[in-house]
Amino acid sequence: MWTDEEIKGKILHKLTRLGKFKHSHTSIDNLPKGFPKDIWGKIRGYVDDLIKEEILFIKPTSYGKEVSINTEKREKIMYYITKFLDKN
């Protein structure tokens, strides 16, 4: 079973692999891809948590919301990614 921190870590790991920092954004709708289907519905809540923690920037567009990583929160980002990687 996945913990909240591991799920947040996987989201951030995915965004860092894709290079989604500052001005490079991706749609929130793409983030559940790669997770088990049974937790797809919960991913949006975790993304909202990361936005509240100011780890993710949100960019509203005409076609939906997009997110990127706030590089100034490096320590917290690495904390979550480490939690995810330690699971594997």
C-alpha positions as CSV (number, residue, x, y, z in Angstrom):
1,M,0.0,0.0,0.0
2,W,1.2,3.5,-0.8
3,T,1.6,6.2,1.9
4,D,0.7,9.8,1.2
5,E,4.4,10.8,1.2
6,E,5.2,8.0,-1.3
7,I,2.4,9.2,-3.7
8,K,3.5,12.8,-3.4
9,G,7.1,11.6,-4.1
10,K,6.1,9.7,-7.2
11,I,4.3,12.8,-8.5
12,L,7.3,14.9,-8.0
13,H,9.7,12.2,-9.3
14,K,7.6,12.1,-12.5
15,L,7.7,15.9,-12.9
16,T,11.4,16.1,-12.3
17,R,12.1,13.3,-14.9
18,L,10.0,15.3,-17.4
19,G,11.9,18.5,-16.6
20,K,8.7,20.4,-15.4
21,F,10.4,23.2,-13.6
22,K,9.2,26.9,-13.4
23,H,8.1,27.8,-16.9
24,S,7.7,24.2,-18.2
25,H,4.2,22.9,-17.3
26,T,2.2,19.8,-17.7
27,S,-1.5,19.2,-17.4
28,I,-2.9,18.0,-14.0
29,D,-4.9,15.4,-16.0
30,N,-1.6,13.7,-17.0
31,L,-0.4,13.1,-13.5
32,P,-2.4,10.0,-12.6
33,K,-0.8,8.1,-15.5
34,G,1.7,5.5,-14.2
35,F,-0.2,5.0,-10.9
36,P,-2.3,2.0,-10.1
37,K,-5.8,2.5,-11.3
38,D,-7.4,2.2,-7.9
39,I,-5.7,5.5,-6.7
40,W,-6.2,7.6,-9.8
41,G,-9.1,9.4,-8.2
42,K,-7.0,10.4,-5.2
43,I,-4.1,11.9,-7.2
44,R,-5.9,15.3,-7.7
45,G,-6.1,15.7,-3.9
46,Y,-2.4,15.0,-3.5
47,V,-1.6,17.6,-6.2
48,D,-3.8,20.1,-4.3
49,D,-1.8,19.4,-1.2
50,L,1.5,20.0,-3.0
51,I,0.1,23.3,-4.4
52,K,-0.9,24.3,-0.8
53,E,2.6,23.4,0.4
54,E,3.9,25.7,-2.4
55,I,5.9,22.8,-3.9
56,L,4.0,23.0,-7.2
57,F,3.1,26.2,-9.1
58,I,-0.3,26.2,-10.8
59,K,-0.9,27.9,-14.2
60,P,-4.5,28.3,-15.3
61,T,-4.9,28.0,-19.1
62,S,-7.8,28.1,-21.4
63,Y,-7.7,24.3,-21.7
64,G,-7.3,23.5,-18.0
65,K,-4.8,23.7,-15.1
66,E,-1.1,23.0,-15.5
67,V,1.6,22.5,-12.9
68,S,5.3,22.8,-12.5
69,I,7.8,22.4,-9.7
70,N,8.9,25.3,-7.4
71,T,12.6,24.8,-7.3
72,E,12.9,27.0,-4.2
73,K,11.4,24.1,-2.2
74,R,14.2,21.7,-3.0
75,E,14.5,20.2,0.5
76,K,10.9,19.2,0.7
77,I,10.9,17.9,-2.9
78,M,13.9,15.7,-2.2
79,Y,12.2,14.5,1.0
80,Y,9.1,13.3,-0.8
81,I,11.1,11.8,-3.7
82,T,13.4,9.9,-1.3
83,K,10.3,8.4,0.4
84,F,9.1,7.2,-3.0
85,L,12.4,5.8,-4.1
86,D,13.0,4.0,-0.7
87,K,9.7,2.1,-1.3
88,N,11.2,0.6,-4.4
